[in-house]
Amino acid sequence: MKTAFNLVLVAFSVVLVYICYRSIMGPIEFEEAKAQRDAAVIARLIDIRKAQLEYRSVHDMQYTDNFDSLIDFVKNQKIPFTFKQGELTDKQLEDGLTEKKAIAIVEKAAKTGNYSEVKKWGLENFKRITTWVSVKDTVFGRDYNADSLRFVPYGNGATFEMAIRNDTAKSGAPFCLLEVKTPYEVYLNGLDRQEIANLKDVQTKLDKYCGLMIGSLETANNNAGNWE
């Protein structure tokens, strides 16, 4: 009888030690896993932001809310790249020379063979040569998998929520807002549910989005990430 009691006591002690261990290590392991997943999701959101900024530069300052269009743009389209040699001096700027005017002078000289204006303005070493280059090769690298842009890392095939909103500034100028996001439940799926609930509770009390995102449909924030 005494032996059986001792065995039960030992078993209870082991369970108690394990519970104490988990109460300490559980949150630590959750934070480590969360940090790893956060980093992967943030890297993907930054790539989406890069792609959208390039898309906007050649589509009348408009973003896209469609991943098919964005991915096709990255995989198959080109963007202008300008090789620059020489900078305008303070004296040239004070005399009324602008970047646009300098380019026009140099281009005209190249066409006509008359370099008098170039010499007059001291633009002998000023060059601006624009070529069209591949979006993928230039912005991401030749081996980049553009098809991955839509997918949330650790999301088991889930895709990012992406939306745009067109508005008009007080000055009357039109502008486009972008928002791309994914909630905690998507990319933290499989981790401790209570820890996720605790995390969401903190964010909700702080009136913050319960997940990771770039941009906002409510206010212009230069497509900043909510971790920045």
C-alpha positions as CSV (number, residue, x, y, z in Angstrom):
1,M,0.0,0.0,0.0
2,K,2.8,2.4,0.9
3,T,4.7,1.5,-2.2
4,A,1.6,2.2,-4.4
5,F,1.2,5.6,-2.6
6,N,4.8,6.4,-3.3
7,L,4.4,5.6,-7.0
8,V,1.4,7.8,-7.2
9,L,3.3,10.6,-5.4
10,V,6.2,10.3,-7.8
11,A,3.9,10.3,-10.8
12,F,2.1,13.4,-9.5
13,S,5.4,15.1,-8.9
14,V,6.5,14.3,-12.5
15,V,3.3,15.7,-13.8
16,L,3.6,18.8,-11.7
17,V,7.2,19.4,-12.8
18,Y,6.1,19.0,-16.4
19,I,3.3,21.5,-16.0
20,C,5.7,24.0,-14.4
21,Y,8.2,23.4,-17.2
22,R,5.5,23.9,-19.9
23,S,4.3,27.0,-18.2
24,I,7.8,28.5,-18.5
25,M,8.9,27.0,-21.9
26,G,5.5,27.3,-23.7
27,P,5.5,31.1,-24.0
28,I,9.2,31.1,-24.9
29,E,8.8,28.4,-27.6
30,F,5.8,30.3,-28.9
31,E,7.7,33.6,-29.2
32,E,10.6,31.9,-31.0
33,A,8.3,30.2,-33.5
34,K,6.3,33.5,-33.9
35,A,9.5,35.5,-34.5
36,Q,10.6,33.0,-37.3
37,R,7.2,33.2,-38.9
38,D,6.9,36.9,-38.6
39,A,10.2,37.3,-40.4
40,A,9.1,35.2,-43.3
41,V,5.7,37.0,-43.6
42,I,7.4,40.4,-43.3
43,A,9.9,39.5,-46.1
44,R,7.0,38.5,-48.4
45,L,5.1,41.7,-47.6
46,I,8.2,43.8,-48.4
47,D,8.5,42.0,-51.8
48,I,4.8,42.8,-52.5
49,R,5.4,46.4,-51.6
50,K,8.4,46.5,-54.0
51,A,6.4,45.0,-56.8
52,Q,3.5,47.3,-56.2
53,L,5.7,50.4,-56.3
54,E,7.2,49.4,-59.6
55,Y,3.7,48.6,-60.9
56,R,2.5,52.0,-59.9
57,S,5.4,53.8,-61.6
58,V,4.3,52.6,-65.0
59,H,0.5,52.4,-64.5
60,D,-0.5,56.0,-64.0
61,M,0.2,56.0,-60.3
62,Q,-2.3,53.1,-59.7
63,Y,-1.7,50.0,-57.6
64,T,-3.4,46.7,-58.4
65,D,-5.7,44.7,-56.2
66,N,-5.2,41.6,-58.3
67,F,-2.3,39.2,-57.7
68,D,-2.5,37.7,-61.2
69,S,-1.8,41.2,-62.6
70,L,1.0,41.9,-60.2
71,I,2.7,38.5,-60.7
72,D,2.4,38.8,-64.5
73,F,3.9,42.3,-64.2
74,V,6.9,41.0,-62.2
75,K,7.4,38.0,-64.5
76,N,6.9,39.5,-67.9
77,Q,7.0,43.3,-67.9
78,K,9.8,45.9,-68.1
79,I,10.5,49.1,-66.3
80,P,12.7,52.1,-67.3
81,F,16.2,52.3,-65.8
82,T,18.2,55.5,-66.2
83,F,22.0,55.4,-66.2
84,K,23.2,58.7,-64.7
85,Q,26.6,60.4,-65.2
86,G,27.3,63.8,-63.8
87,E,25.2,66.0,-61.5
88,L,24.1,69.6,-61.9
89,T,26.1,72.1,-59.9
90,D,24.6,74.7,-57.6
91,K,25.8,77.4,-60.1
92,Q,24.0,75.6,-63.0
93,L,20.8,75.3,-60.9
94,E,21.0,79.0,-59.9
95,D,21.3,79.9,-63.5
96,G,18.0,78.2,-64.2
97,L,19.2,74.8,-65.5
98,T,17.0,71.9,-64.5
99,E,17.5,68.2,-65.0
100,K,14.8,68.1,-67.7
101,K,16.3,71.0,-69.5
102,A,19.8,69.6,-69.3
103,I,18.6,66.2,-70.8
104,A,16.9,68.1,-73.6
105,I,20.1,70.1,-74.4
106,V,22.3,66.9,-74.5
107,E,19.8,64.9,-76.6
108,K,19.4,67.8,-79.1
109,A,23.2,68.0,-79.4
110,A,23.4,64.3,-80.1
111,K,20.8,64.5,-82.8
112,T,22.1,67.6,-84.5
113,G,25.9,67.3,-83.9
114,N,25.9,70.9,-82.6
115,Y,27.4,70.9,-79.1
116,S,27.5,74.7,-78.5
117,E,24.7,74.7,-76.0
118,V,26.3,71.7,-74.2
119,K,29.6,73.6,-73.9
120,K,27.8,76.8,-72.9
121,W,26.1,75.1,-69.9
122,G,29.1,72.9,-69.1
123,L,27.3,69.7,-69.7
124,E,30.1,67.8,-71.4
125,N,30.1,65.1,-68.7
126,F,26.3,65.1,-68.2
127,K,24.5,61.9,-69.5
128,R,21.1,60.3,-68.9
129,I,20.5,57.1,-70.8
130,T,17.2,55.3,-70.2
131,T,16.7,51.7,-71.1
132,W,13.9,49.2,-70.3
133,V,14.8,46.3,-68.1
134,S,13.1,43.2,-66.7
135,V,11.2,43.8,-63.4
136,K,12.1,40.4,-62.0
137,D,15.8,40.5,-62.9
138,T,16.3,44.1,-61.8
139,V,14.2,44.2,-58.6
140,F,14.2,40.6,-57.3
141,G,16.8,38.6,-59.2
142,R,16.7,36.2,-62.1
143,D,15.9,33.2,-59.9
144,Y,13.1,34.8,-57.9
145,N,9.8,32.9,-57.8
146,A,7.2,35.5,-58.5
147,D,4.4,33.1,-58.1
148,S,5.1,33.0,-54.4
149,L,4.1,36.6,-53.9
150,R,0.4,35.8,-53.3
151,F,1.0,33.1,-50.7
152,V,1.4,33.7,-46.9
153,P,4.4,31.8,-45.5
154,Y,3.3,29.1,-43.1
155,G,-0.3,29.7,-44.3
156,N,-0.9,26.3,-45.8
157,G,-1.8,27.8,-49.2
158,A,-3.6,30.9,-47.9
159,T,-3.2,34.1,-49.8
160,F,-2.7,37.6,-48.6
161,E,-5.7,40.0,-48.5
162,M,-4.9,42.8,-51.0
163,A,-7.1,45.9,-51.7
164,I,-6.8,49.4,-53.1
165,R,-8.9,52.5,-52.7
166,N,-8.8,55.6,-55.0
167,D,-9.4,59.0,-53.4
168,T,-8.9,62.7,-54.0
169,A,-6.7,65.0,-51.9
170,K,-7.9,68.4,-50.7
171,S,-5.9,69.9,-53.5
172,G,-8.0,67.9,-56.0
173,A,-5.2,65.6,-56.9
174,P,-6.2,61.9,-57.2
175,F,-4.2,59.3,-55.3
176,C,-4.4,55.5,-54.7
177,L,-4.1,53.7,-51.4
178,L,-2.9,50.1,-51.0
179,E,-3.4,47.6,-48.2
180,V,-2.0,44.1,-48.0
181,K,-2.5,42.0,-44.8
182,T,-2.8,38.6,-43.2
183,P,-4.2,37.8,-39.7
184,Y,-2.4,35.9,-37.0
185,E,-4.7,32.9,-37.3
186,V,-3.4,32.3,-40.9
187,Y,0.4,32.2,-40.4
188,L,0.5,31.2,-36.7
189,N,-1.8,28.3,-37.4
190,G,-0.6,25.2,-35.4
191,L,1.0,27.1,-32.6
192,D,-0.5,27.4,-29.1
193,R,-4.1,28.7,-29.4
194,Q,-4.1,30.4,-26.0
195,E,-0.9,32.3,-26.9
196,I,-2.5,33.5,-30.1
197,A,-5.7,34.5,-28.2
198,N,-3.5,36.4,-25.7
199,L,-1.7,38.2,-28.6
200,K,-4.9,39.1,-30.3
201,D,-6.3,40.5,-27.0
202,V,-3.3,42.8,-26.5
203,Q,-3.6,44.1,-30.1
204,T,-7.3,44.6,-29.9
205,K,-6.9,46.6,-26.7
206,L,-4.3,48.7,-28.4
207,D,-6.7,49.2,-31.3
208,K,-4.2,47.6,-33.7
209,Y,-4.6,45.1,-36.5
210,C,-4.3,41.5,-35.3
211,G,-1.8,40.4,-37.8
212,L,0.8,41.8,-40.2
213,M,0.1,44.4,-42.9
214,I,1.5,47.1,-45.1
215,G,-0.3,50.2,-46.1
216,S,-3.8,51.3,-45.2
217,L,-7.1,52.0,-46.9
218,E,-7.9,54.6,-44.2
219,T,-4.9,56.9,-44.4
220,A,-1.9,57.5,-46.5
221,N,1.2,56.1,-44.7
222,N,3.6,55.5,-47.6
223,N,2.8,51.8,-47.4
224,A,4.5,51.4,-44.1
225,G,4.4,48.0,-42.3
226,N,2.7,47.8,-39.0
227,W,5.9,46.3,-37.5
228,E,8.0,49.4,-38.6
